[in-house]
Amino acid sequence: MEANELRPEGRTVTRADLAEAVYRELGLSRTESAAMVEMVLAEISDTIISGETVKLSSFGSFVVRSKGQRVGRNPKTGKEVPIPPRRVTVFKPSNIMKQRINECLAPEEETGGAAISSGADAGNARRLKAAEADVATT
């Protein structure tokens, strides 16, 4: 699975999908690929749990934020309920990732028929045009 491969909207990528991509791209065994994905996810998780930020260049950052205690309401009864302080994980996409996401949504008129910037490789443009043709024929 290439990083820029087009996927149907709403599809969720799972650990198994990531392991399969490692298997295809690196030629490791399926068991080794699954173990590698698990090791990377465990390292990211452990770092976040310890309260540190995980920053992946050109992708984004996972940041732990502390939220103070606040008063909420039970929507059924309207009764006020204290919500205790807690830590939450927030994903903040990098500017490069934001740009890539928005370029894929750009209307054809603005991009001359392709929703990929001039910096992207020709393979990406071909895949996008093929996907657009598939959508047009269905």
Backbone as CSV, one residue per row, in Angstrom:
resi,resn,N_x,N_y,N_z,CA_x,CA_y,CA_z,C_x,C_y,C_z
1,MET,0.856,-1.182,0.000,0.000,0.000,0.000,0.894,1.235,0.000
2,GLU,0.829,2.022,-1.057,1.636,3.226,-1.125,1.039,4.291,-0.226
3,ALA,1.886,5.193,0.245,1.430,6.257,1.132,0.372,7.122,0.467
4,ASN,0.480,7.321,-0.840,-0.458,8.196,-1.542,-1.578,7.444,-2.236
5,GLU,-1.660,6.124,-2.006,-2.700,5.323,-2.662,-4.080,5.838,-2.273
6,LEU,-4.951,5.957,-3.259,-6.295,6.460,-3.001,-7.131,5.367,-2.362
7,ARG,-7.862,5.718,-1.335,-8.722,4.774,-0.630,-10.145,5.279,-0.678
8,PRO,-11.107,4.348,-0.651,-12.496,4.803,-0.600,-12.727,5.626,0.662
9,GLU,-13.552,6.639,0.538,-13.836,7.501,1.677,-14.465,6.687,2.796
10,GLY,-14.048,6.947,4.023,-14.623,6.270,5.175,-13.913,4.982,5.552
11,ARG,-12.945,4.531,4.783,-12.222,3.306,5.099,-11.291,3.568,6.265
12,THR,-11.188,2.588,7.135,-10.308,2.691,8.288,-9.098,1.784,8.077
13,VAL,-7.905,2.320,8.291,-6.683,1.535,8.187,-6.415,0.906,9.547
14,THR,-6.214,-0.405,9.553,-6.006,-1.143,10.797,-4.539,-1.523,10.973
15,ARG,-4.237,-2.104,12.120,-2.878,-2.605,12.366,-2.510,-3.640,11.319
16,ALA,-3.478,-4.493,10.978,-3.232,-5.527,9.973,-2.890,-4.896,8.620
17,ASP,-3.566,-3.799,8.265,-3.262,-3.098,7.019,-1.841,-2.535,7.041
18,LEU,-1.455,-1.962,8.170,-0.095,-1.418,8.297,0.939,-2.537,8.198
19,ALA,0.669,-3.657,8.864,1.594,-4.798,8.817,1.705,-5.335,7.393
20,GLU,0.589,-5.380,6.678,0.596,-5.843,5.286,1.424,-4.896,4.412
21,ALA,1.312,-3.596,4.652,2.095,-2.619,3.887,3.589,-2.803,4.155
22,VAL,3.961,-3.026,5.411,5.375,-3.266,5.750,5.841,-4.549,5.062
23,TYR,5.010,-5.581,5.089,5.341,-6.859,4.450,5.620,-6.658,2.957
24,ARG,4.738,-5.931,2.269,4.899,-5.714,0.823,6.082,-4.813,0.494
25,GLU,6.264,-3.741,1.270,7.300,-2.759,0.948,8.708,-3.208,1.342
26,LEU,8.839,-3.894,2.482,10.169,-4.243,2.984,10.549,-5.700,2.761
27,GLY,9.560,-6.523,2.437,9.870,-7.925,2.187,10.124,-8.737,3.441
28,LEU,9.788,-8.209,4.598,9.901,-8.997,5.822,8.788,-10.037,5.831
29,SER,8.906,-11.023,6.706,7.820,-11.990,6.829,6.607,-11.281,7.422
30,ARG,5.443,-11.886,7.277,4.225,-11.279,7.836,4.337,-11.161,9.354
31,THR,4.936,-12.167,9.990,5.110,-12.143,11.446,6.039,-11.008,11.860
32,GLU,7.147,-10.859,11.148,8.095,-9.779,11.449,7.463,-8.411,11.184
33,SER,6.690,-8.318,10.119,6.026,-7.060,9.787,5.043,-6.663,10.877
34,ALA,4.248,-7.623,11.336,3.277,-7.351,12.404,4.003,-6.951,13.688
35,ALA,5.123,-7.611,13.985,5.900,-7.288,15.188,6.481,-5.878,15.084
36,MET,6.943,-5.497,13.888,7.515,-4.166,13.708,6.443,-3.092,13.926
37,VAL,5.261,-3.302,13.368,4.164,-2.341,13.556,3.829,-2.238,15.043
38,GLU,3.747,-3.364,15.720,3.437,-3.367,17.162,4.504,-2.622,17.959
39,MET,5.782,-2.801,17.591,6.867,-2.116,18.297,6.770,-0.605,18.126
40,VAL,6.490,-0.164,16.912,6.376,1.277,16.653,5.189,1.852,17.431
41,LEU,4.041,1.183,17.368,2.857,1.671,18.086,3.068,1.652,19.599
42,ALA,3.771,0.644,20.098,4.056,0.572,21.537,4.962,1.731,21.961
43,GLU,5.945,2.053,21.150,6.857,3.161,21.469,6.096,4.488,21.482
44,ILE,5.241,4.687,20.493,4.430,5.909,20.445,3.522,5.977,21.663
45,SER,2.849,4.866,21.968,1.933,4.827,23.116,2.655,5.107,24.431
46,ASP,3.784,4.442,24.645,4.538,4.629,25.884,4.981,6.077,26.051
47,THR,5.393,6.695,24.955,5.838,8.093,25.007,4.682,9.009,25.363
48,ILE,3.522,8.792,24.753,2.336,9.610,25.047,1.894,9.409,26.494
49,ILE,1.880,8.158,26.949,1.459,7.857,28.326,2.362,8.561,29.333
50,SER,3.652,8.678,29.009,4.576,9.346,29.935,4.407,10.867,29.924
51,GLY,3.530,11.363,29.033,3.262,12.798,28.995,4.105,13.565,28.005
52,GLU,4.933,12.864,27.237,5.788,13.521,26.254,5.060,13.669,24.926
53,THR,5.549,14.570,24.098,4.995,14.792,22.768,5.687,13.878,21.773
54,VAL,4.916,13.307,20.856,5.468,12.511,19.763,5.332,13.356,18.509
55,LYS,6.464,13.685,17.900,6.458,14.542,16.710,7.015,13.745,15.540
56,LEU,6.179,13.557,14.515,6.579,12.832,13.327,6.633,13.828,12.169
57,SER,7.829,14.108,11.697,8.052,15.106,10.664,7.163,14.847,9.448
58,SER,6.570,15.904,8.919,5.684,15.885,7.754,4.374,15.137,8.000
59,PHE,4.149,14.679,9.221,2.917,13.960,9.544,2.119,14.731,10.584
60,GLY,2.691,14.874,11.778,2.007,15.613,12.828,2.551,15.266,14.194
61,SER,1.874,15.778,15.218,2.304,15.575,16.597,1.152,15.066,17.448
62,PHE,1.486,14.153,18.351,0.548,13.717,19.371,0.969,14.438,20.649
63,VAL,0.065,15.235,21.205,0.371,16.061,22.367,-0.575,15.684,23.496
64,VAL,-0.038,15.616,24.719,-0.873,15.361,25.890,-1.220,16.706,26.509
65,ARG,-2.502,16.951,26.683,-2.965,18.189,27.311,-3.688,17.848,28.604
66,SER,-3.511,18.712,29.589,-4.215,18.542,30.860,-5.441,19.432,30.864
67,LYS,-6.556,18.843,31.228,-7.798,19.608,31.332,-8.166,19.694,32.804
68,GLY,-8.527,20.867,33.229,-8.906,21.068,34.624,-10.323,20.578,34.903
69,GLN,-10.661,20.564,36.191,-12.011,20.166,36.569,-12.994,21.216,36.066
70,ARG,-14.166,20.738,35.647,-15.202,21.656,35.199,-16.561,21.074,35.550
71,VAL,-17.569,21.897,35.406,-18.929,21.465,35.698,-19.631,21.174,34.380
72,GLY,-20.206,19.979,34.288,-20.972,19.596,33.114,-22.426,19.388,33.515
73,ARG,-23.246,19.086,32.556,-24.661,18.826,32.820,-25.072,17.485,32.257
74,ASN,-25.894,16.763,33.021,-26.507,15.550,32.533,-27.592,15.989,31.548
75,PRO,-27.503,15.604,30.279,-28.472,16.091,29.294,-29.898,15.622,29.555
76,LYS,-30.042,14.482,30.230,-31.394,13.972,30.524,-32.071,14.737,31.648
77,THR,-31.316,14.963,32.716,-31.922,15.567,33.910,-31.618,17.048,34.047
78,GLY,-30.557,17.517,33.384,-30.154,18.909,33.527,-29.358,19.160,34.800
79,LYS,-29.123,18.098,35.582,-28.397,18.223,36.845,-26.907,18.473,36.570
80,GLU,-26.321,19.410,37.342,-24.893,19.696,37.209,-24.083,18.548,37.797
81,VAL,-23.018,18.191,37.081,-22.151,17.094,37.497,-20.711,17.557,37.350
82,PRO,-19.882,17.380,38.400,-18.471,17.772,38.261,-17.729,16.775,37.365
83,ILE,-16.954,17.297,36.425,-16.105,16.464,35.568,-14.688,16.624,36.092
84,PRO,-14.090,15.522,36.559,-12.765,15.611,37.183,-11.673,16.004,36.187
85,PRO,-10.545,16.505,36.697,-9.423,16.840,35.813,-8.923,15.571,35.125
86,ARG,-8.412,15.735,33.919,-7.914,14.577,33.190,-6.894,15.019,32.142
87,ARG,-6.188,14.023,31.620,-5.261,14.277,30.516,-5.871,13.695,29.247
88,VAL,-5.731,14.413,28.161,-6.235,13.942,26.873,-5.121,14.005,25.841
89,THR,-5.207,13.130,24.856,-4.250,13.145,23.760,-4.880,13.854,22.579
90,VAL,-4.125,14.760,21.990,-4.594,15.533,20.852,-3.617,15.298,19.704
91,PHE,-4.170,15.074,18.504,-3.316,14.966,17.321,-3.377,16.288,16.582
92,LYS,-2.202,16.843,16.297,-2.120,18.091,15.549,-1.361,17.794,14.260
93,PRO,-2.076,17.788,13.115,-1.385,17.495,11.855,-0.383,18.593,11.503
94,SER,0.692,18.188,10.840,1.691,19.169,10.405,1.106,20.013,9.280
95,ASN,1.735,21.135,9.010,1.290,21.989,7.908,1.374,21.252,6.573
96,ILE,2.389,20.413,6.418,2.528,19.629,5.186,1.347,18.672,5.050
97,MET,0.972,18.002,6.138,-0.153,17.068,6.106,-1.458,17.814,5.808
98,LYS,-1.647,18.968,6.448,-2.856,19.762,6.185,-2.937,20.125,4.713
99,GLN,-1.813,20.538,4.150,-1.771,20.929,2.742,-2.110,19.735,1.855
100,ARG,-1.535,18.572,2.145,-1.793,17.378,1.338,-3.257,16.970,1.412
101,ILE,-3.859,17.076,2.592,-5.272,16.722,2.760,-6.143,17.663,1.947
102,ASN,-5.863,18.948,2.039,-6.685,19.933,1.345,-6.477,19.922,-0.159
103,GLU,-5.288,19.576,-0.622,-5.046,19.488,-2.062,-5.888,18.384,-2.685
104,CYS,-6.105,17.306,-1.966,-6.914,16.198,-2.482,-8.380,16.589,-2.603
105,LEU,-8.802,17.632,-1.904,-10.188,18.075,-1.939,-10.403,19.262,-2.865
106,ALA,-9.322,19.781,-3.449,-9.425,20.977,-4.287,-10.278,20.680,-5.518
107,PRO,-11.166,21.608,-5.905,-11.982,21.423,-7.104,-11.119,21.364,-8.358
108,GLU,-11.590,20.635,-9.371,-10.829,20.472,-10.618,-10.510,21.789,-11.288
109,GLU,-11.454,22.721,-11.277,-11.255,23.994,-11.968,-10.018,24.722,-11.460
110,GLU,-9.781,24.649,-10.155,-8.654,25.388,-9.576,-7.325,24.707,-9.839
111,THR,-7.333,23.383,-10.067,-6.084,22.653,-10.190,-5.811,22.173,-11.608
112,GLY,-6.634,22.571,-12.553,-6.402,22.154,-13.930,-6.675,20.680,-14.152
113,GLY,-7.620,20.102,-13.413,-8.002,18.712,-13.625,-7.364,17.741,-12.665
114,ALA,-6.347,18.146,-11.932,-5.721,17.249,-10.967,-5.712,17.922,-9.614
115,ALA,-6.015,17.140,-8.597,-6.064,17.691,-7.257,-4.755,17.459,-6.525
116,ILE,-3.657,17.525,-7.250,-2.347,17.311,-6.652,-1.457,18.484,-7.044
117,SER,-0.635,18.934,-6.106,0.221,20.086,-6.388,1.275,19.732,-7.424
118,SER,1.881,20.750,-8.004,2.899,20.536,-9.025,4.119,19.826,-8.445
119,GLY,4.276,19.827,-7.128,5.411,19.161,-6.511,5.237,17.665,-6.384
120,ALA,4.034,17.147,-6.584,3.782,15.715,-6.454,4.285,15.003,-7.706
121,ASP,4.582,13.700,-7.559,5.093,12.979,-8.726,3.981,12.640,-9.717
122,ALA,4.357,12.304,-10.922,3.392,12.037,-11.994,2.543,10.809,-11.688
123,GLY,3.084,9.853,-10.949,2.322,8.653,-10.583,1.101,8.999,-9.761
124,ASN,1.251,9.930,-8.858,0.106,10.362,-8.051,-0.966,10.975,-8.934
125,ALA,-0.568,11.794,-9.887,-1.524,12.437,-10.782,-2.244,11.391,-11.627
126,ARG,-1.493,10.378,-12.108,-2.119,9.313,-12.902,-3.134,8.537,-12.070
127,ARG,-2.776,8.205,-10.824,-3.704,7.458,-9.957,-4.956,8.274,-9.684
128,LEU,-4.782,9.566,-9.456,-5.924,10.432,-9.193,-6.837,10.493,-10.408
129,LYS,-6.248,10.675,-11.600,-7.061,10.745,-12.815,-7.788,9.423,-13.056
130,ALA,-7.123,8.304,-12.792,-7.754,6.989,-12.963,-8.920,6.835,-11.994
131,ALA,-8.737,7.284,-10.764,-9.817,7.211,-9.777,-10.987,8.088,-10.201
132,GLU,-10.686,9.276,-10.728,-11.753,10.175,-11.194,-12.498,9.544,-12.361
133,ALA,-11.773,8.854,-13.244,-12.418,8.193,-14.382,-13.315,7.057,-13.901
134,ASP,-12.848,6.301,-12.891,-13.665,5.227,-12.317,-14.945,5.766,-11.739
135,VAL,-14.857,6.877,-11.025,-16.032,7.482,-10.418,-16.992,7.976,-11.507
136,ALA,-16.443,8.533,-12.577,-17.274,9.072,-13.659,-18.022,7.965,-14.402
137,THR,-17.413,6.757,-14.480,-18.057,5.665,-15.206,-19.051,4.894,-14.362
138,THR,-19.040,5.088,-13.056,-19.979,4.346,-12.198,-21.194,5.157,-11.868
